Amino acid sequence: MTALPASPSFATEPPRPPRPDWSARFRHFADEDCPEDPLYQALCRLLAAQPALLALMDEAPPEQAQPNLYLAALHARVMAAPQSALAAYFPSVGGRRLPDEALAAVLAGFVADHEAALRSLLRHRATQTNEIGRCALLWPALQHLARAGGRRRLALFDFGCSAGLNLGVDAYRYRYLGEDGQAVEAGALADRDAPQISCRWQGALPRPEAGFELAFRQGVDLRPLHAAEPEDARWLLACLWPHDQERRERLQSALALARQRAWPVQAADDGLARLEAWLDGLPPDVQPVLFHSWVLYYFQAADRLRHGQRVERLMAHRGLWWLSAESRADSDWPADTALAPRPDGVSAGSATLWQWRRAGQAPQALAWSHPHGRFAHWLAPAAGAPGPR
Ligand SMILES: C[S@@+](CC[C@H](N)C(=O)[O-])C[C@H]1O[C@@H](n2cnc3c(N)ncnc32)[C@H](O)[C@@H]1O
């Protein structure tokens, strides 16, 4: 008897990973991640109870398969269809209706009407933010670096820049509110239309004058978004939660400014290779600064190590300085730098740690902050005073 040839597809196909338990994940998300958002909580619970609606999650690539991707996709379609019945529940498009008994049927109808577009968003988009609130820290950090190096002219390279909105750090207005009620206004004060960023501040307040000039700027991202592309801009807004009007208005005004100024943003699979080429074109009188915020979170441990080694080489041989704003888990945070408890609370895991380095120097802690820059605890001797050399 002749043996049957082995089926090639049988022999080579990797085993399929088990299908996630979407119902459990959406219920967990409702309980743990959105207790302060009744609409998202209700939507997650309704989706968890309707397997046919949840099945759309199978479109999402494994690394993006999170409930907030579905919520962002729904939000994007609601923004595209503000006359729909579901839009009546979304404050971001003027809806005022609270979750009620009709919501289940309205949601099912909306998903049926928008199924093709929702599937496409789940397949192709990633939950992606671009938070200009972080510029409340970036601005004094650049001020600090300019003084530390005695060079006013800086060249800023934003690695993982999303839509590049933080490249506009010198185009925003800042209001720093100190603990004793003192306030400092800084940034683009002459531009009344510039996005306004407020930050409650502990520690020495920034100086009102910038003390730095962004002579060059460049952003790279694996999958950049473009402020001038309506679909990209809508996606960024859709990734915000519908009740957060203040953040939405600030993002809209930053997107409008980015459309005018067209901060340079490029797609790059290897952002550090792009950085190296960019350094070649800089004049010798500028101080190049590599910046990244909430990017290392996406890296596997081995990639993070390799990233650090490559940056160290660029610091040693190309005079690069490194400014990072990452979570504690993703930071080489100086061991003796504690995070003092905040009465207004942010978990240690979601705090952003700001630090900088240059060749031959240990990481210098600058600050830690709320992940969106709502408050900051400045740790360096003074915002704007020279750091140790
Ligand atoms: C949470 S967002 C932060 C965006 C921006 N830095 C900010 O603070 O608003 C993370 C960004 O990092 C990008 N990213 C992740 N891995 C990357 C890599 N290896 N190279 C470049 N960009 C990357 C993602 O595409 C995403 O836009």
The ligand as a Tripos MOL2 file, in Angstrom:
@<TRIPOS>MOLECULE
LIG
   27    29     1     0     0
SMALL
NO_CHARGES

@<TRIPOS>ATOM
      1 C1          1.5000   55.8720   23.0270 C.3       1 LIG1
      2 S1          2.0130   56.5450   21.4850 S.3       1 LIG1
      3 C2          2.8840   57.9960   22.0450 C.3       1 LIG1
      4 C3          3.0030   59.0110   20.9690 C.3       1 LIG1
      5 C4          3.7630   60.2630   21.3510 C.3       1 LIG1
      6 N1          5.1440   59.9500   21.6350 N.3       1 LIG1
      7 C5          3.1230   60.9630   22.5200 C.2       1 LIG1
      8 O1          3.7420   61.0490   23.5820 O.co2     1 LIG1
      9 O2          1.9910   61.4530   22.3720 O.co2     1 LIG1
     10 C6          3.3480   55.4720   20.9950 C.3       1 LIG1
     11 C7          3.8100   55.6940   19.5730 C.3       1 LIG1
     12 O3          5.0200   54.9520   19.3910 O.3       1 LIG1
     13 C8          5.0300   54.4270   18.0840 C.3       1 LIG1
     14 N2          6.0250   53.3310   18.0300 N.ar      1 LIG1
     15 C9          5.9760   52.1390   18.6620 C.ar      1 LIG1
     16 N3          7.0900   51.4180   18.3810 N.ar      1 LIG1
     17 C10         7.8640   52.1800   17.5690 C.ar      1 LIG1
     18 C11         9.1210   51.9870   16.9370 C.ar      1 LIG1
     19 N4          9.8260   50.8580   17.0780 N.pl3     1 LIG1
     20 N5          9.6200   52.9720   16.1530 N.ar      1 LIG1
     21 C12         8.9050   54.1300   15.9960 C.ar      1 LIG1
     22 N6          7.6920   54.3520   16.5560 N.ar      1 LIG1
     23 C13         7.1780   53.3990   17.3430 C.ar      1 LIG1
     24 C14         3.5810   54.0100   17.8760 C.3       1 LIG1
     25 O4          3.2880   53.8430   16.4920 O.3       1 LIG1
     26 C15         2.8380   55.1800   18.5230 C.3       1 LIG1
     27 O5          2.5760   56.2100   17.5970 O.3       1 LIG1
@<TRIPOS>BOND
     1     1     2 1
     2     2     3 1
     3     2    10 1
     4     3     4 1
     5     4     5 1
     6     5     6 1
     7     5     7 1
     8     7     8 2
     9     7     9 1
    10    10    11 1
    11    11    12 1
    12    11    26 1
    13    12    13 1
    14    13    14 1
    15    13    24 1
    16    14    15 ar
    17    14    23 ar
    18    15    16 ar
    19    16    17 ar
    20    17    18 ar
    21    17    23 ar
    22    18    19 1
    23    18    20 ar
    24    20    21 ar
    25    21    22 ar
    26    22    23 ar
    27    24    25 1
    28    24    26 1
    29    26    27 1
@<TRIPOS>SUBSTRUCTURE
     1 LIG1         1 GROUP 0 **** ****
